[in-house]
Amino acid sequence: MEVLQWLQKWFDENRAGHSEEGVQIRNSANIGWEVIIGLRHTYLDKQVMEPAGIQRSETDWFKARVTGNVFKAKCGPQNLVEVLEAFKEWSIECELLK
């Protein structure tokens, strides 16, 4: 399943819209993307995520972490799918452990 379809399904099943942050994807000031996903009231509530990321070049990079029940990531202009895949993988790992 494509990651965007998966994210839509995750959002619907977990009622992530009930958190203050919901799901936000927007362009960032550094010519890239910022992703914010609220985790409160989902099975990811209070789950710990080790910071993740990679720096391949000035424009090919991403950084992701969970802070205060919010998944936050920033990435280069061509790394949005990679960030969403990182969230998906972490989410699935947490679901398997519950």
C-alpha positions as CSV (number, residue, x, y, z in Angstrom):
1,M,0.0,0.0,0.0
2,E,1.4,3.4,-0.9
3,V,2.4,5.4,2.2
4,L,-0.1,8.1,1.7
5,Q,-3.0,5.6,1.5
6,W,-1.6,4.0,4.6
7,L,-1.4,7.3,6.4
8,Q,-5.1,8.1,5.5
9,K,-6.1,4.7,6.9
10,W,-4.0,5.2,10.0
11,F,-5.5,8.6,10.6
12,D,-9.1,7.3,10.2
13,E,-8.6,4.2,12.4
14,N,-6.8,6.1,15.2
15,R,-8.8,9.2,15.2
16,A,-5.6,11.3,15.1
17,G,-7.8,14.2,14.3
18,H,-8.8,14.3,17.9
19,S,-5.3,15.4,18.9
20,E,-4.4,19.1,18.8
21,E,-1.9,18.6,16.1
22,G,-3.7,16.2,13.8
23,V,-1.6,15.5,10.8
24,Q,0.2,18.4,9.2
25,I,2.4,18.4,6.1
26,R,3.8,21.7,5.0
27,N,6.7,23.3,3.3
28,S,9.4,24.6,5.6
29,A,11.5,27.7,5.6
30,N,14.6,25.8,4.6
31,I,13.1,24.7,1.2
32,G,11.9,21.3,2.3
33,W,9.1,19.7,4.2
34,E,7.9,19.6,7.8
35,V,5.7,16.8,9.1
36,I,3.8,17.0,12.4
37,I,1.6,14.1,13.5
38,G,-0.3,14.2,16.8
39,L,-0.1,10.9,18.7
40,R,-2.4,11.6,21.6
41,H,-5.5,9.3,21.7
42,T,-3.8,6.8,19.4
43,Y,-2.0,3.6,20.2
44,L,1.3,5.6,19.7
45,D,0.4,7.8,22.7
46,K,3.4,8.0,25.0
47,Q,5.5,5.6,22.8
48,V,9.2,6.4,22.6
49,M,11.0,6.8,19.3
50,E,14.7,7.0,19.0
51,P,15.6,10.1,16.8
52,A,16.1,9.0,13.2
53,G,17.6,10.7,10.2
54,I,20.2,10.7,7.5
55,Q,22.2,13.4,5.8
56,R,23.2,12.4,2.2
57,S,23.7,15.9,0.9
58,E,22.6,19.5,1.4
59,T,19.2,18.7,-0.2
60,D,18.9,15.0,0.5
61,W,18.2,14.5,4.2
62,F,15.7,14.0,6.9
63,K,15.4,14.1,10.7
64,A,12.5,12.7,12.7
65,R,11.7,12.4,16.4
66,V,8.9,12.1,18.9
67,T,8.5,14.9,21.4
68,G,5.6,15.3,23.8
69,N,3.3,12.9,22.0
70,V,4.0,14.5,18.6
71,F,6.0,13.0,15.7
72,K,8.0,15.8,14.2
73,A,10.1,15.6,11.1
74,K,11.9,17.8,8.6
75,C,13.4,16.8,5.3
76,G,14.7,17.9,2.0
77,P,12.5,18.7,-0.9
78,Q,12.6,15.1,-2.3
79,N,12.4,13.2,1.0
80,L,8.8,13.6,2.1
81,V,7.9,9.9,1.2
82,E,11.0,8.8,3.1
83,V,9.8,10.6,6.2
84,L,6.3,9.2,5.9
85,E,7.8,5.7,5.4
86,A,9.9,6.2,8.6
87,F,6.7,7.1,10.5
88,K,4.9,4.1,9.1
89,E,7.7,1.7,10.0
90,W,7.9,3.0,13.6
91,S,4.1,2.9,13.9
92,I,4.0,-0.8,12.7
93,E,6.8,-1.7,15.1
94,C,4.9,-0.2,18.0
95,E,1.6,-1.9,17.0
96,L,3.4,-5.3,16.9
97,L,4.7,-4.7,20.5
98,K,1.4,-3.8,22.0
